[in-house]
Amino acid sequence: MHTTSAAAGGLMVGFHVPGLAEGEATPELNAWVQILPDESVVIRIARSEMGQGTLTGLAQLVAEELECDWAKVKTEYPTPGQNLARNRAWGSMSTGGSRGVRESHEYVRKGGALARALLIQAAANQWQVSVVECTTSAGWVVHAGKRLSYGQLAAEAAKLAAPADIQLKPAKEWTLAGKPMKRLDTRPKLDGSQVYGMDLQLPGMLNAAIKDCPVFGGKLKSFDAAAIEGRPGVKKVVKVGDSAVAVVADTWWRAKTALDALPIVWDEGANVNQSSADTAATLKAGLDAAEAAVGSSQGDVKAALAAAAKKVEAVYSYPHQNHATMEVMNATARWTPERCEVWTPTQNGEAALAAAAESSGLPPSACEVYKLHLGGGFGRRGAVHDWVRQAVAIARELPGTPVKLIWSREEDMTHGRYHPVTQCKLMAGLDAAGKLTALHMRISGQSIIAGIFPQNIKDGKDPVVFQGLSAGGAEGALGYAVPNLLVDHAMRNPTVPPGFWRGVNLNQNAVYLECFIDEVAHAAKRDPLELRRELLANSPKHLAVLNAVAAKAGWGKPRAKGRYLGLAQIMGFGSYVAACAEVSVSKKGELKIHRIVAATDPGHAVNPQQIAAQVEGSFVYGLSAALFGEITVKDGRVEQQNFDTYPVLKMEHMPAVETIVMPSGGFWGGVGEPTIAVAAPAVLNAIFAATGKRIRDLPLSKNKLA
């Protein structure tokens, strides 16, 4: 294997730059495992680490089957160029949809098991004994009082043919996986040795700042480069595509300040008069449109609603939201007529490679991307790699010179790929006994797939819109049993570009569904927990997480004066989650979220400690969105440009979080995203319990609670 891959591993322990270091290659046991002479075990991780713990979780799974010494484990990223050259030996490099572990667990475990089998075979050959007589433990192969270390055996093991059949351990036999192991990337983050994209330094590197047309769909008309070319450190002014201009200088600050001084004329285009109010009106019309794509259908909703003894109706809305990663978009590119190299934080190395190749004018085989840890991803660094294309386009203007492009915070806020905007009209029918007989959910709004992968829209339907509302399936099934059900979508796409946003459509769907179920319970004079239990009687996994949070939170039991509870449950990304929020609202309308109890059933729990951390982090992200998250558009451009107008959750807002990890086995679910979805509805339902007010229009900050 090319040694640049080994160099990437240095990122875990110090300031080493992937793609620069060269040295003597050590034979690998397979694509996933390399044992070095010093007994270090290098485990390659194809998915991206962005704080969610995938790096440690996948390493645990490999190490479990390998039966190596965990204290000697190191990790490295294979590059997408190597993946391409080796017929995608590492499979998918995409890290999104909470798929890092759940979609690669089997083949990475096989990588560890195959490596262990080769080491055993090498030892058995040396001792001239049968492999069935040998055992392994903590990096040693043992037989009748003799033992050989993995490091002693690795060179010979690498020469052997892999066995045809490999058996993986059942979860009940795990000794390393399934345990709360400390994360492998904590120390370098604490001591400052972790290199993020913005930290990267290369010899002779220049820096670039960029401005794109502030109006969506607008273009660059002209700029006066002569006005700034004499400023200190400025090297070049570059037109980037049809809509942007960049300044390259010796330091980023000089590039940025020169760019701020650059006279620019924009062609603002046809969208200059667009606003959030226009979008809201368009979506409102879609709520009653005759045409809509059907996501789920059962029975005859129209007839059941007409025959209902009582009807409940409500309209909810969910705004555009920004990813607002702490690390802004950035990439370093070096281009020559023969080769293009890119160093960048990315959720999908293969997509970054494709973007680099497209922008470079070179075939993918002549390009390489060196993946760095992400200072936040949340979907922004996944499907769309606009910043990579820009970095390469700028580097083409300075052949052979590495150029680091960093977006300003303002550029990052106003040129994102935003959480889709939707509204939802819900209608329920109750019979004379207060039983729910019919439910119609009409979603009107934006399609991410139409905005990013329009070729995947079939018959006007975007299946991602219906996350958590499907009739069945392993990804996100609606647990409630409603005899007459219709969930449909009137697609309405504004000019604001959509993107996958941590939790995606499950976020608003959980708000719509779970808050409305509370409304139905209130209309039927039923306890919200009891109604849910009734509707989930045939969905035991949904019901189990709901019961768990209700019990731990003390639902139905006396509590401190002024404290109220709210529930929410959903299935998404293959996992079952529920939350119970405890809040108080002062006479002045001041909300205090005191406590949230959360339960997660991901099937298998690779690292319970990381799952708990992900659940806590999910509430930070989900509550930020619920309390403050709103992107608005005026005159065709985003109004929020920094954290002063797009705030995130502060310590003072953060409740205590009590996590219940309850893996029931038999399936693999994700944990990075599903809990986000229950944050807002649990709090909104608790607010109703406290105040009698239904909040149907997020974020909470624009609603008065008193």
Secondary structure as GFF3:
##gff-version 3
##sequence-region A 1 706
A	DSSP	alpha_helix	4	9	.	.	.	ID=ss1
A	DSSP	three_ten_helix	10	12	.	.	.	ID=ss2
A	DSSP	beta_strand	33	35	.	.	.	ID=ss3
A	DSSP	beta_strand	41	44	.	.	.	ID=ss4
A	DSSP	alpha_helix	54	66	.	.	.	ID=ss5
A	DSSP	three_ten_helix	70	72	.	.	.	ID=ss6
A	DSSP	beta_strand	73	76	.	.	.	ID=ss7
A	DSSP	alpha_helix	80	85	.	.	.	ID=ss8
A	DSSP	alpha_helix	105	127	.	.	.	ID=ss9
A	DSSP	three_ten_helix	131	133	.	.	.	ID=ss10
A	DSSP	beta_strand	135	137	.	.	.	ID=ss11
A	DSSP	beta_strand	140	143	.	.	.	ID=ss12
A	DSSP	beta_strand	146	149	.	.	.	ID=ss13
A	DSSP	alpha_helix	150	157	.	.	.	ID=ss14
A	DSSP	three_ten_helix	171	173	.	.	.	ID=ss15
A	DSSP	alpha_helix	186	191	.	.	.	ID=ss16
A	DSSP	three_ten_helix	197	199	.	.	.	ID=ss17
A	DSSP	beta_strand	206	212	.	.	.	ID=ss18
A	DSSP	beta_strand	219	223	.	.	.	ID=ss19
A	DSSP	three_ten_helix	225	227	.	.	.	ID=ss20
A	DSSP	beta_strand	234	240	.	.	.	ID=ss21
A	DSSP	beta_strand	244	249	.	.	.	ID=ss22
A	DSSP	alpha_helix	252	261	.	.	.	ID=ss23
A	DSSP	beta_strand	264	267	.	.	.	ID=ss24
A	DSSP	alpha_helix	276	286	.	.	.	ID=ss25
A	DSSP	beta_strand	293	298	.	.	.	ID=ss26
A	DSSP	alpha_helix	301	307	.	.	.	ID=ss27
A	DSSP	beta_strand	310	318	.	.	.	ID=ss28
A	DSSP	beta_strand	330	335	.	.	.	ID=ss29
A	DSSP	beta_strand	340	345	.	.	.	ID=ss30
A	DSSP	alpha_helix	349	360	.	.	.	ID=ss31
A	DSSP	three_ten_helix	364	366	.	.	.	ID=ss32
A	DSSP	beta_strand	367	372	.	.	.	ID=ss33
A	DSSP	alpha_helix	386	395	.	.	.	ID=ss34
A	DSSP	beta_strand	403	406	.	.	.	ID=ss35
A	DSSP	alpha_helix	409	414	.	.	.	ID=ss36
A	DSSP	beta_strand	422	430	.	.	.	ID=ss37
A	DSSP	beta_strand	436	445	.	.	.	ID=ss38
A	DSSP	alpha_helix	448	452	.	.	.	ID=ss39
A	DSSP	three_ten_helix	454	456	.	.	.	ID=ss40
A	DSSP	three_ten_helix	463	466	.	.	.	ID=ss41
A	DSSP	beta_strand	484	491	.	.	.	ID=ss42
A	DSSP	alpha_helix	506	523	.	.	.	ID=ss43
A	DSSP	alpha_helix	528	535	.	.	.	ID=ss44
A	DSSP	alpha_helix	540	553	.	.	.	ID=ss45
A	DSSP	beta_strand	564	572	.	.	.	ID=ss46
A	DSSP	beta_strand	575	585	.	.	.	ID=ss47
A	DSSP	beta_strand	591	601	.	.	.	ID=ss48
A	DSSP	alpha_helix	608	628	.	.	.	ID=ss49
A	DSSP	beta_strand	633	634	.	.	.	ID=ss50
A	DSSP	beta_strand	637	638	.	.	.	ID=ss51
A	DSSP	three_ten_helix	651	653	.	.	.	ID=ss52
A	DSSP	beta_strand	656	661	.	.	.	ID=ss53
A	DSSP	alpha_helix	674	691	.	.	.	ID=ss54
A	DSSP	three_ten_helix	700	702	.	.	.	ID=ss55
###
